[in-house]
Amino acid sequence: MCGITGIVGQQATAEKLAAMLRAQKHRGPDATGEFVDSQTTALGHNRLSIIDLSECANQPFTDYSGRYVMVFNGEIYNYLELRDELRDRYDFVTQSDTEVLLAAWTIFGKQMLPKLNGMFALAIWDKETQSLFAARDRFGVKPFNYTVKDGNLYFSSEIKAIHAAGIPALPDEKVWASYLVYGDYGQPDETFWKDIKQLPGGFWLEWQQGNLKTGQWYDFVAEVKKQPQNLSYEASKSHYVALLKDSIALRFRADVPVGFNISGGLDSSVLLAMVNDFAHGHSHINAYTFYTGNPDYDELPWVEMMIAHTENPLQKVLLQPDEISALAENISFHEDEPFGGIPTLAYAKLFQRARRDGVKVLLDGQGMDEQWAGYDYYVKSDDVTIQGVAGSPYKPEVLSEAFFRLAEKPVYPKPFDDDMRNKQYRDLFYTKIPRALRFNDRVSMAYGTELREPFLDYRLVEFAFSRPVDFKIRDGVRKWLLRDLAAEYLSDALVFAPKRPLQTPQREWLANDLKPFVDICLGKIAQSPAGSWFDRDRLQKAWQQYQDGDQASSFHVWQWVSVALCV
């Protein structure tokens, strides 16, 4: 887990590269590396050492022929298996997954990508052909942002690094308008900043002599259709459990301590059970959870109930309202774009605590709801994408008419023949998972920690996605098969605990404890370039209505805060 950056073209200078590396140094506090071929290419790397902690594994990494130079962010979990496959065809000099990845490129080229089980964003410079190849993992766990300016390609893990190279930080008003009107965080290739794109998950990029090409290397729909269709319920459960255990075992590969994040939900319960099953009963693996001291929202009672069975050391991290202002400013710097409100701030504190404890890798339970149909709106006939909110969570009426007209309602593909799987597909590639992965990558890297999501192993997602509806929902109970396998490890109180869509008192805090903070944010908007986006009177009226009790949702208030923090 690291940060990568680069420039290809006549602007590829050591000075610009150094500025880009400084901007995202928090991603890799253990080492900084540079490769500069003036006016041709400059590649940089901020390293967080996880596998093979020696200097031999530092990047940029050059293959033994000297032809290829690579920078890589992420982890290749099946690198040991790939290393065995390549052993007779490549002379390895390190124990790193980095070298295995570059070796696979020298032998297989682009065809190496389907062989990889991991999270990654990589860029490989070919000195012979003077070309750059880049790629991103299947679900876009690791970021890859890029822009083309005056015939030069700039890329980085974080947007601020591109701005540090001299690219102007101009808001993309269409993306911002769509966010404020529809809650859309952008299409898979968009960012909130003008002329800066992201490479979508499962895509590759090629750059040669000023020409840019992108293409898709991972076709999720095709892979789902290849899954076995006639397996019984019990056979499906057995196969899924085997995949799940293997996924967790792969994600325990690290040369540093590993812990995990836990909430009171079913997914975390399964993760806890499987982690301890993998660890053969040892209970020394740290678990991290947050709470706010508000019993209406805190999941701490369920977490403590789970931990009572396994006796893992539980690190309880308290978030209080007087921390929010400073924490929001700090995390906004790291996020570069709007993020998910106070729950994201609470989540950030887990990584801060883990790093202080010397734990550099954390596992998380992201991805189960999307593959096993865990959200209530999967069985409804509307286009809702937020659980637990009655009515619209947005307030487009506070926008100026000219800005409102810039918004585009997102339209999502529907590649499957049933409505539920199309909603799952939307959440997996366009809404829930992409934004959660972005939020989580930024907050984990803010504190120099690595986050791994075993439930997003592509084998698990493809297989679960292809299962019949009655494996996912039975008698009105969602995530049925997952609850069934969890029952082998957990009590019924945990297996059938209701899903709680809200984990912090964000609604109440914004109206009360954080009222001065929101007032300051609205004042900043008025003095910023975003001031013209709003009708000031209607904005103040909506804010007053919120304080007076119109709190069915707090999402629109956090949107305003996001504008103030980012623009």
MARKOL-130471 format. One record per residue (C-alpha): x negated, y, z. Coordinates in Angstrom, 1 decimal, always signed. Each point is the difference from the previous one (the first is absolute). Layout:
# residues N
<rec <X, Y, Z>>
...
This chain:
# residues 567
<rec <+0.0, +0.0, +0.0>>
<rec <-1.7, +3.1, -1.2>>
<rec <+0.3, +3.1, -2.2>>
<rec <-1.0, +0.2, -3.6>>
<rec <-0.5, +2.9, -2.3>>
<rec <-1.5, +0.9, -3.3>>
<rec <-0.4, +2.3, -3.0>>
<rec <-0.5, -1.1, -3.6>>
<rec <-1.1, +2.7, -2.5>>
<rec <-2.2, +3.1, -0.2>>
<rec <+1.2, +1.2, +3.4>>
<rec <-1.5, -3.1, +1.7>>
<rec <-2.3, +1.8, +2.4>>
<rec <-1.5, -1.0, +3.4>>
<rec <+1.4, +3.2, +1.5>>
<rec <+3.6, -0.7, -1.0>>
<rec <-0.3, -3.6, +1.0>>
<rec <-1.3, +0.9, +3.5>>
<rec <+2.9, +2.4, +0.5>>
<rec <+2.4, -2.8, -0.9>>
<rec <-1.7, -2.4, +2.4>>
<rec <+0.1, +2.5, +2.9>>
<rec <+3.7, +0.5, -0.5>>
<rec <+0.8, -3.6, +0.7>>
<rec <-2.9, -1.0, +2.3>>
<rec <+2.5, -1.2, +2.7>>
<rec <+0.8, -2.9, -2.3>>
<rec <-3.5, -1.4, +0.3>>
<rec <-1.9, +1.2, +3.0>>
<rec <-2.6, -2.8, -0.2>>
<rec <-1.9, +0.9, -3.2>>
<rec <+0.1, +2.4, -2.9>>
<rec <-1.3, -1.0, -3.4>>
<rec <-0.5, +1.8, -3.4>>
<rec <-0.8, -1.0, -3.6>>
<rec <-0.6, +3.0, -2.2>>
<rec <-0.9, +0.0, -3.7>>
<rec <+0.2, +3.7, -0.7>>
<rec <+2.6, +1.1, -2.6>>
<rec <+1.0, -3.7, -0.4>>
<rec <+1.4, -1.3, +3.2>>
<rec <-0.1, +0.5, +3.7>>
<rec <+1.4, -2.7, +2.4>>
<rec <+0.4, +0.3, +3.7>>
<rec <+0.9, -2.2, +2.9>>
<rec <+0.9, +0.5, +3.7>>
<rec <-0.4, -3.3, +1.7>>
<rec <+1.9, -1.5, +2.9>>
<rec <-1.9, -3.3, +0.7>>
<rec <+2.2, -3.0, +0.5>>
<rec <-1.6, -2.9, -1.9>>
<rec <-3.8, -0.5, -0.1>>
<rec <-1.0, +3.0, +2.2>>
<rec <-3.5, +0.2, -1.5>>
<rec <-1.3, +2.8, -2.1>>
<rec <-0.3, -2.4, -2.9>>
<rec <+3.8, +0.2, -0.5>>
<rec <+0.1, +3.8, -0.2>>
<rec <+1.4, +1.6, -3.1>>
<rec <-0.1, +1.1, -2.8>>
<rec <-1.0, -3.6, -0.7>>
<rec <-2.0, -1.1, -3.1>>
<rec <+0.1, -3.5, -1.4>>
<rec <-3.3, -1.8, -0.4>>
<rec <-0.2, +0.8, -3.7>>
<rec <+0.1, +3.7, +0.8>>
<rec <+2.8, +0.6, -2.6>>
<rec <+3.0, +0.5, +2.2>>
<rec <+0.4, +2.4, +3.0>>
<rec <+3.1, -0.4, +2.1>>
<rec <+1.8, +1.8, +2.8>>
<rec <+2.8, -1.9, +1.7>>
<rec <+2.5, +0.7, +2.8>>
<rec <+1.8, -2.8, +1.7>>
<rec <-0.5, -3.7, +0.7>>
<rec <+0.0, -3.1, -2.1>>
<rec <+1.4, -2.5, +2.4>>
<rec <-0.8, -3.1, -2.1>>
<rec <-3.6, +1.1, -0.7>>
<rec <-1.4, -3.2, +1.5>>
<rec <+2.0, -2.2, -2.4>>
<rec <-1.0, +2.2, -2.9>>
<rec <-3.6, -0.1, +1.1>>
<rec <+0.0, -3.8, -0.1>>
<rec <+1.6, +0.2, -3.5>>
<rec <-2.8, +2.3, -1.2>>
<rec <-2.9, -1.5, +1.9>>
<rec <-1.5, -1.7, -3.1>>
<rec <+0.4, +3.0, -2.2>>
<rec <-1.3, +2.9, +2.2>>
<rec <-2.9, +0.4, +2.4>>
<rec <+1.5, +1.5, +3.1>>
<rec <-2.2, +2.1, +2.3>>
<rec <+2.6, +1.1, +2.6>>
<rec <+2.8, -1.5, +2.0>>
<rec <+2.5, +2.8, -1.1>>
<rec <+3.2, -0.1, -1.8>>
<rec <-1.3, +3.0, -2.0>>
<rec <-2.6, -2.1, -1.7>>
<rec <+2.5, -2.8, -0.7>>
<rec <+2.3, +2.5, -1.6>>
<rec <-2.7, +1.5, -2.3>>
<rec <-1.2, -3.5, -0.9>>
<rec <+3.5, -1.0, -1.0>>
<rec <+0.1, +3.1, -2.3>>
<rec <-3.3, -0.9, -1.7>>
<rec <+1.3, -3.5, -0.7>>
<rec <+3.7, +0.5, -0.6>>
<rec <+0.5, +3.6, -0.8>>
<rec <+3.5, +1.3, +0.3>>
<rec <+1.3, -3.6, +0.4>>
<rec <-1.5, -0.1, +3.5>>
<rec <+2.9, +2.1, +1.3>>
<rec <+2.6, -2.8, +0.3>>
<rec <-2.5, -2.1, +1.9>>
<rec <-0.2, +2.6, +2.8>>
<rec <+2.0, -0.3, +3.2>>
<rec <-0.5, +3.3, +1.8>>
<rec <+0.5, +3.7, +0.2>>
<rec <-2.3, +2.0, -2.2>>
<rec <-0.7, +3.1, -2.1>>
<rec <-3.2, -0.4, -2.0>>
<rec <-2.0, +1.8, -2.7>>
<rec <-2.8, -1.5, -2.0>>
<rec <-2.4, +2.0, -2.2>>
<rec <-1.5, -1.9, -3.0>>
<rec <-3.3, +1.7, -0.8>>
<rec <-0.2, -1.8, -3.3>>
<rec <+3.3, +1.0, -1.5>>
<rec <+0.2, +3.3, +2.0>>
<rec <+3.5, -0.9, +1.2>>
<rec <+1.9, -0.2, +3.3>>
<rec <+2.5, -2.7, +1.0>>
<rec <+2.2, +0.5, +3.0>>
<rec <+2.9, -2.1, +1.5>>
<rec <+2.3, +0.0, +2.9>>
<rec <+1.5, -3.0, +1.9>>
<rec <+3.4, -1.5, -0.7>>
<rec <+2.1, +2.1, +2.4>>
<rec <-2.2, +3.1, +0.2>>
<rec <-1.2, -0.6, +3.6>>
<rec <-3.2, +2.0, -0.7>>
<rec <+0.2, +3.4, -1.7>>
<rec <-1.5, +1.2, -3.3>>
<rec <+0.6, +3.6, -0.9>>
<rec <-1.3, +1.6, -3.2>>
<rec <+0.1, +3.0, -2.3>>
<rec <-1.5, +1.1, -3.3>>
<rec <-1.4, +3.5, -0.1>>
<rec <-1.9, +1.5, -3.0>>
<rec <-0.8, -3.4, -1.3>>
<rec <-1.2, -1.4, +3.3>>
<rec <+1.6, -2.8, +2.0>>
<rec <+0.1, +0.5, +3.8>>
<rec <+1.2, -2.7, +2.4>>
<rec <+0.1, -0.6, +3.7>>
<rec <+1.8, -1.8, +2.8>>
<rec <+1.4, +3.2, +1.4>>
<rec <+1.4, +3.0, -1.9>>
<rec <-1.9, +2.5, +2.1>>
<rec <-3.3, -1.4, -1.4>>
<rec <+1.1, +1.0, -3.5>>
<rec <+0.9, +3.5, +1.2>>
<rec <-3.5, +0.1, +1.6>>
<rec <-1.5, -0.4, -3.4>>
<rec <+1.6, +3.3, -1.1>>
<rec <+3.3, -1.3, -1.4>>
<rec <+2.7, +2.6, +1.1>>
<rec <+2.5, -1.2, +2.7>>
<rec <+3.2, +0.9, -1.8>>
<rec <+3.3, -1.6, +1.1>>
<rec <+1.9, -2.0, -2.6>>
<rec <+3.3, +1.8, +0.4>>
<rec <+2.0, -2.7, -1.8>>
<rec <-1.2, -2.7, +2.5>>
<rec <+0.7, +2.3, +2.9>>
<rec <+3.4, +0.9, -1.2>>
<rec <+0.9, -3.7, -0.5>>
<rec <-1.2, -0.7, +3.5>>
<rec <+2.1, +2.8, +1.6>>
<rec <+3.2, -0.8, -2.0>>
<rec <-0.2, -3.8, -0.2>>
<rec <-2.6, -1.1, +2.5>>
<rec <-2.2, -1.3, -2.9>>
<rec <-3.7, -0.3, +0.7>>
<rec <-0.9, -0.1, -3.7>>
<rec <-0.2, -2.6, -2.7>>
<rec <-2.8, -2.6, +0.3>>
<rec <-2.4, +2.2, -2.1>>
<rec <+0.8, +3.3, +1.7>>
<rec <-1.4, +2.0, +2.9>>
<rec <+1.3, +3.2, +1.6>>
<rec <-2.8, +2.0, -1.7>>
<rec <+0.0, +1.3, -3.5>>
<rec <-2.1, -1.9, -2.5>>
<rec <-1.1, -2.6, +2.6>>
<rec <+1.3, -3.5, -0.7>>
<rec <-0.3, -3.3, +1.8>>
<rec <-0.7, -3.3, -1.7>>
<rec <+3.1, -2.1, +0.7>>
<rec <-0.4, -3.3, +1.9>>
<rec <-0.8, -2.9, -2.4>>
<rec <-1.5, +2.3, -2.7>>
<rec <-3.5, +0.5, -1.5>>
<rec <-1.7, +3.1, -1.5>>
<rec <-2.7, +0.4, -2.6>>
<rec <-1.9, +3.1, -0.9>>
<rec <-2.5, +0.3, -2.8>>
<rec <-1.3, +3.1, -1.8>>
<rec <+2.9, +2.1, +1.3>>
<rec <+2.7, -2.5, -0.9>>
<rec <+2.3, -1.3, +2.8>>
<rec <+2.0, -3.2, -0.2>>
<rec <+2.1, -1.7, +2.7>>
<rec <+1.8, -3.3, +0.0>>
<rec <+1.8, -2.4, +2.2>>
<rec <-1.8, -3.2, +1.1>>
<rec <+2.6, -1.3, +2.6>>
<rec <+3.5, -0.8, -1.2>>
<rec <+2.0, -0.7, +3.1>>
<rec <+3.2, -0.9, -1.8>>
<rec <-1.7, -2.6, -2.1>>
<rec <-1.7, -1.5, +3.0>>
<rec <+3.2, -0.2, +1.9>>
<rec <+1.6, -1.9, -2.9>>
<rec <-2.8, -2.5, +0.1>>
<rec <+0.8, -1.0, +3.6>>
<rec <+1.6, -3.5, +0.5>>
<rec <+3.7, +0.4, -0.1>>
<rec <+1.3, -3.3, +1.2>>
<rec <-1.6, -0.3, +3.4>>
<rec <+2.4, -0.9, +2.9>>
<rec <+0.3, +2.3, +3.0>>
<rec <-2.2, -2.1, +2.1>>
<rec <-2.6, -0.4, -2.7>>
<rec <+0.0, +3.8, -0.6>>
<rec <-0.5, +0.6, +3.8>>
<rec <-2.9, -2.4, +0.2>>
<rec <-1.6, +1.5, -3.1>>
<rec <+0.4, +3.5, +1.3>>
<rec <-1.4, -0.8, +3.5>>
<rec <-3.1, -1.6, -1.7>>
<rec <-0.5, +3.1, -2.1>>
<rec <+0.5, +2.3, +3.1>>
<rec <-2.5, -1.9, +2.1>>
<rec <-2.6, +0.2, -2.8>>
<rec <+0.7, +3.7, -0.5>>
<rec <-0.7, +0.7, +3.7>>
<rec <-3.1, -2.2, +0.0>>
<rec <-1.4, +1.9, -3.0>>
<rec <+0.6, +3.3, +1.7>>
<rec <-1.9, -1.0, +3.1>>
<rec <-3.2, -0.1, -2.1>>
<rec <-2.1, +2.8, +1.5>>
<rec <-3.3, +0.6, +1.7>>
<rec <+1.6, +2.4, +2.5>>
<rec <+2.8, -0.3, +2.6>>
<rec <+3.6, -0.4, -1.3>>
<rec <+3.2, +1.1, +1.8>>
<rec <+3.6, +0.5, -1.1>>
<rec <+2.8, +2.5, +0.2>>
<rec <+3.3, -1.2, +1.5>>
<rec <+3.5, +1.3, +0.3>>
<rec <+3.1, -1.6, +1.5>>
<rec <+1.3, -1.3, -3.3>>
<rec <+0.2, -3.4, -1.6>>
<rec <-2.9, +0.6, -2.4>>
<rec <-2.4, +0.9, +2.8>>
<rec <+1.2, -3.0, +2.0>>
<rec <-0.9, -2.3, -2.8>>
<rec <-3.3, +1.6, -0.5>>
<rec <-0.8, -0.3, +3.7>>
<rec <+1.0, -3.7, +0.0>>
<rec <-2.0, -0.8, -3.1>>
<rec <-3.1, +2.0, +1.1>>
<rec <-0.2, -1.9, +3.2>>
<rec <+0.7, -3.3, -1.7>>
<rec <-2.9, +0.7, -2.3>>
<rec <-2.2, +1.0, +2.9>>
<rec <+0.7, -3.4, +1.6>>
<rec <+1.6, +1.4, +3.1>>
<rec <-2.7, +2.5, +0.9>>
<rec <+1.7, +3.1, +1.4>>
<rec <-2.9, +2.5, -0.3>>
<rec <+1.2, +1.7, -3.1>>
<rec <+1.2, +3.5, +0.8>>
<rec <+3.5, +1.0, -0.9>>
<rec <+0.9, +3.7, -0.4>>
<rec <+3.4, +1.6, +0.3>>
<rec <+1.3, +3.6, +0.5>>
<rec <+2.8, +1.3, +2.2>>
<rec <+1.5, +3.5, +0.9>>
<rec <+1.5, -0.6, +3.4>>
<rec <+3.6, +0.2, -1.5>>
<rec <+1.9, -3.3, +0.6>>
<rec <+2.4, +0.8, -2.8>>
<rec <-2.8, -0.4, -2.6>>
<rec <-2.9, -1.8, +1.6>>
<rec <-0.6, -3.6, -1.0>>
<rec <-2.3, -0.7, +2.9>>
<rec <+2.4, -2.4, +1.9>>
<rec <+0.1, -2.3, -3.1>>
<rec <-3.8, +0.3, -0.5>>
<rec <-0.7, -0.9, +3.7>>
<rec <+2.5, -2.9, -0.3>>
<rec <-2.0, -1.3, -3.0>>
<rec <-3.4, +0.5, +1.6>>
<rec <+1.1, -1.8, +3.2>>
<rec <-0.1, -3.2, -2.1>>
<rec <-3.4, +0.5, -1.5>>
<rec <-1.8, +2.1, +2.7>>
<rec <-1.9, +2.1, -2.6>>
<rec <-1.5, +3.1, +1.4>>
<rec <+2.6, +2.7, -0.7>>
<rec <-1.2, +3.6, -0.6>>
<rec <+3.0, +2.3, +0.5>>
<rec <-0.4, +3.4, -1.6>>
<rec <+2.2, +2.8, +1.2>>
<rec <+1.1, +2.8, -2.4>>
<rec <+1.4, +3.2, +1.6>>
<rec <+1.5, +3.1, -1.6>>
<rec <-2.7, +2.4, +1.1>>
<rec <-2.5, -1.9, -2.2>>
<rec <+2.0, +0.3, -3.2>>
<rec <-1.0, +3.4, -1.3>>
<rec <-3.8, -0.7, +0.1>>
<rec <+0.4, -3.6, -1.1>>
<rec <+2.2, +1.0, -3.0>>
<rec <-2.6, +2.5, -1.2>>
<rec <-2.7, -2.6, +0.3>>
<rec <+1.9, -2.8, -1.7>>
<rec <+1.2, +2.4, -2.7>>
<rec <-3.6, +0.7, -0.9>>
<rec <-0.6, -3.7, -0.4>>
<rec <+3.2, -0.8, -1.9>>
<rec <-0.3, +2.8, -2.6>>
<rec <+3.7, -0.5, -0.8>>
<rec <+3.3, -0.3, +2.0>>
<rec <+0.1, -2.8, +2.5>>
<rec <+2.5, -1.9, +2.0>>
<rec <+0.6, +2.3, +3.0>>
<rec <-0.6, -0.6, +3.7>>
<rec <-0.1, -3.8, -0.3>>
<rec <-3.1, +0.4, -2.3>>
<rec <-1.6, +2.1, +2.7>>
<rec <+0.7, -2.6, +2.6>>
<rec <-1.5, -2.6, -2.3>>
<rec <-3.1, +2.1, -0.5>>
<rec <-0.6, -0.1, +3.8>>
<rec <-0.3, -3.8, -0.2>>
<rec <-2.9, +0.2, -2.4>>
<rec <-1.6, +2.7, +2.1>>
<rec <+0.2, -2.3, +3.1>>
<rec <-1.2, -3.1, -1.9>>
<rec <-3.0, +1.8, -1.2>>
<rec <-0.8, +1.2, +3.5>>
<rec <+0.3, -3.6, +1.1>>
<rec <-2.5, -1.1, -2.6>>
<rec <+2.7, -1.8, -2.2>>
<rec <-0.7, +0.9, -3.6>>
<rec <+2.6, -2.3, -1.7>>
<rec <+3.7, -0.1, +0.8>>
<rec <+2.7, -2.2, -1.4>>
<rec <+3.5, +1.3, -0.6>>
<rec <+3.5, -1.5, -0.8>>
<rec <+0.8, +2.1, -3.1>>
<rec <+1.9, -1.7, -2.9>>
<rec <+2.4, -2.5, +1.5>>
<rec <+3.2, +2.1, -0.4>>
<rec <-0.6, +0.4, -3.7>>
<rec <-0.6, -3.7, -0.8>>
<rec <+2.7, -1.4, +2.3>>
<rec <+2.7, +2.7, -0.4>>
<rec <-0.2, +1.5, +3.5>>
<rec <+1.7, +3.4, -0.6>>
<rec <+3.7, +0.4, +0.4>>
<rec <+0.4, +1.8, -3.3>>
<rec <-1.1, -3.0, -2.0>>
<rec <+3.6, -1.3, +0.3>>
<rec <+1.7, +3.3, -0.8>>
<rec <+1.0, +1.3, -3.4>>
<rec <-1.6, +3.5, +0.3>>
<rec <-3.5, +1.3, -0.6>>
<rec <-0.9, +0.7, +3.6>>
<rec <-3.8, -0.3, +0.7>>
<rec <+0.0, +1.0, +3.7>>
<rec <+1.3, -2.3, +2.7>>
<rec <+1.9, +1.3, +3.0>>
<rec <+1.2, +3.3, -1.5>>
<rec <+3.6, +0.9, -0.6>>
<rec <+0.5, +2.5, -2.9>>
<rec <-2.8, +1.7, -1.8>>
<rec <-3.3, +0.6, +1.9>>
<rec <-0.9, +2.9, -2.4>>
<rec <+1.1, +3.7, -0.1>>
<rec <-0.5, +1.1, -3.6>>
<rec <+2.3, +2.9, +0.6>>
<rec <-2.8, +1.9, +1.8>>
<rec <-2.0, +0.2, -3.2>>
<rec <-0.1, +2.8, -2.5>>
<rec <+2.0, -0.7, -3.2>>
<rec <-3.1, +0.1, -2.2>>
<rec <-1.9, -2.4, +2.1>>
<rec <+2.9, -2.4, +0.4>>
<rec <+0.2, -0.3, -3.8>>
<rec <-3.5, -1.4, -0.1>>
<rec <+1.0, -3.1, +1.9>>
<rec <+0.4, -3.3, -1.9>>
<rec <+2.1, -2.8, +1.5>>
<rec <-2.2, -3.1, +0.0>>
<rec <+1.1, -2.8, -2.2>>
<rec <-1.3, -3.5, +0.8>>
<rec <-0.4, -3.0, -2.3>>
<rec <+2.4, -2.9, +0.6>>
<rec <-1.9, -3.0, -1.4>>
<rec <+2.0, -2.7, +1.8>>
<rec <+3.5, -1.2, -0.6>>
<rec <+1.3, +0.6, +3.6>>
<rec <+0.4, +3.3, +1.9>>
<rec <-1.7, -1.1, +3.2>>
<rec <-3.3, -1.1, -1.7>>
<rec <+0.0, +3.3, -2.0>>
<rec <+0.2, +1.9, +3.3>>
<rec <-2.8, -2.1, +1.5>>
<rec <-2.1, +0.7, -3.2>>
<rec <+0.7, +3.7, +0.3>>
<rec <-1.1, +0.0, +3.7>>
<rec <-3.1, -2.0, -0.8>>
<rec <-1.3, +2.1, -2.9>>
<rec <+1.7, +3.4, +0.2>>
<rec <+1.2, +0.9, +3.4>>
<rec <-0.6, -1.7, +3.4>>
<rec <-3.2, -1.9, -0.5>>
<rec <-1.9, +2.6, -2.1>>
<rec <+0.6, +2.8, +2.5>>
<rec <-0.6, -2.2, +3.0>>
<rec <-3.3, -1.2, -1.4>>
<rec <-1.1, +3.6, -0.7>>
<rec <+1.0, +1.2, +3.5>>
<rec <-1.8, -3.0, +1.5>>
<rec <-3.2, +0.2, -2.0>>
<rec <-0.5, +3.7, +0.9>>
<rec <+0.7, -0.4, +3.7>>
<rec <-2.2, -3.1, +0.4>>
<rec <-2.9, +1.6, -1.9>>
<rec <+0.4, +3.3, +1.9>>
<rec <-1.6, -2.0, +2.9>>
<rec <-2.3, -2.2, -1.9>>
<rec <+2.0, -3.2, +0.4>>
<rec <+1.2, -2.6, -2.6>>
<rec <+3.6, -1.1, -0.3>>
<rec <+0.9, -3.4, -1.4>>
<rec <+3.6, -1.1, -0.9>>
<rec <+0.2, -3.8, -0.1>>
<rec <+3.7, +0.0, -1.0>>
<rec <-0.9, +1.8, -3.2>>
<rec <-2.1, -2.8, -1.3>>
<rec <+1.2, -0.2, -3.6>>
<rec <+0.7, -3.8, +0.3>>
<rec <+2.4, +0.6, +2.9>>
<rec <+1.8, +2.8, -1.7>>
<rec <+0.5, -1.7, -3.3>>
<rec <+1.2, -3.2, +1.6>>
<rec <+2.4, +1.6, +2.5>>
<rec <+1.3, +2.4, -2.7>>
<rec <+1.0, -3.0, -2.2>>
<rec <+2.0, -1.8, +2.7>>
<rec <+3.8, -0.2, -0.2>>
<rec <+2.1, +2.6, +1.7>>
<rec <+1.3, -2.5, +2.6>>
<rec <-3.5, -0.6, +1.1>>
<rec <-0.3, +3.7, +0.8>>
<rec <+3.5, +0.8, +1.3>>
<rec <+2.3, -2.5, +1.7>>
<rec <+3.2, +0.8, +1.9>>
<rec <-0.9, +3.7, -0.1>>
<rec <-3.4, -0.6, +1.6>>
<rec <-2.9, +1.5, -2.0>>
<rec <-3.5, -1.6, -0.3>>
<rec <+1.6, -3.4, +0.7>>
<rec <-2.9, -2.3, -0.9>>
<rec <-2.5, +2.3, +1.8>>
<rec <+2.2, -0.2, +3.2>>
<rec <+0.2, -3.7, -0.4>>
<rec <-3.7, -0.5, +0.0>>
<rec <-0.5, +2.5, +2.7>>
<rec <+2.3, -2.1, +2.3>>
<rec <-2.7, -2.6, +0.1>>
<rec <-2.2, +2.5, +1.9>>
<rec <+2.3, +2.5, +1.7>>
<rec <+3.1, +0.3, +2.1>>
<rec <+3.4, +0.8, -1.5>>
<rec <-0.1, +3.4, +1.6>>
<rec <-2.9, +0.9, -2.2>>
<rec <+1.0, -1.9, -3.1>>
<rec <+3.4, +1.6, -0.2>>
<rec <-0.8, +3.4, +1.5>>
<rec <+1.8, +2.8, -2.0>>
<rec <-2.1, +2.1, -2.4>>
<rec <-0.7, +3.4, +1.5>>
<rec <-0.4, +2.6, -2.9>>
<rec <-1.3, +2.7, +2.3>>
<rec <-3.0, -0.4, +2.3>>
<rec <-0.5, +3.6, +1.3>>
<rec <+2.3, +2.8, +1.3>>
<rec <-0.9, +2.1, -3.0>>
<rec <+3.6, +1.4, -0.3>>
<rec <+0.0, +1.2, +3.5>>
<rec <-3.6, +1.2, +0.2>>
<rec <+0.3, +2.2, -3.1>>
<rec <+3.1, +1.7, +1.3>>
<rec <-1.3, +0.5, +3.5>>
<rec <-3.6, -0.5, +1.1>>
<rec <-1.3, +0.7, -3.6>>
<rec <+2.2, +3.0, -0.8>>
<rec <-2.9, +2.5, +0.3>>
<rec <-2.1, -2.3, -2.3>>
<rec <+2.8, -0.1, -2.6>>
<rec <+0.5, +3.8, +0.2>>
<rec <-3.7, +0.5, -0.7>>
<rec <+0.2, -2.4, -2.9>>
<rec <+2.9, +1.9, -1.5>>
<rec <-1.9, +3.2, +0.4>>
<rec <-3.0, -1.5, -1.9>>
<rec <+2.3, -1.0, -2.8>>
<rec <+1.2, +3.6, -0.4>>
<rec <-3.6, +1.2, -0.3>>
<rec <-1.2, -2.8, -2.3>>
<rec <+0.4, -0.7, -3.8>>
<rec <+2.9, -2.2, +1.0>>
<rec <+2.0, +2.9, +1.3>>
<rec <+1.6, +0.4, -3.4>>
<rec <+1.2, -3.6, +0.1>>
<rec <+2.6, +0.8, +2.7>>
<rec <+3.0, +2.3, +0.6>>
<rec <-1.2, +1.5, +3.3>>
<rec <+3.5, +0.7, +1.4>>
<rec <+1.3, -3.5, -0.8>>
<rec <-3.1, -1.6, +1.4>>
<rec <+0.3, +1.9, +3.3>>
<rec <+3.7, -0.9, +0.2>>
<rec <-0.7, -3.7, -0.5>>
<rec <-2.7, +0.1, +2.7>>
<rec <+2.5, +1.7, +2.4>>
<rec <+2.6, -2.6, -0.8>>
<rec <-2.5, -2.8, +0.8>>
<rec <-0.8, +1.6, +3.4>>
<rec <+3.8, +0.3, +0.6>>
<rec <+0.4, -3.7, -0.3>>
<rec <+0.2, -0.9, -3.8>>
<rec <-2.6, -2.8, +0.5>>
<rec <+1.3, -2.9, -1.9>>
<rec <-3.4, +0.0, -1.6>>
<rec <-3.3, +1.8, +0.7>>
<rec <-1.6, -0.8, -3.3>>
<rec <+0.8, +3.3, -1.6>>
<rec <-1.6, +1.9, +2.9>>
<rec <-3.2, -2.1, -0.3>>
<rec <+0.0, +0.8, -3.7>>
<rec <-0.2, +3.7, +0.8>>
<rec <-2.8, -0.7, +2.5>>
<rec <-1.8, -2.0, -2.8>>
<rec <+0.2, +3.0, -2.4>>
<rec <-1.5, +2.3, +2.7>>
<rec <-2.8, -2.5, +0.8>>
<rec <-1.0, -0.8, -3.6>>
<rec <+0.6, +3.0, -2.3>>
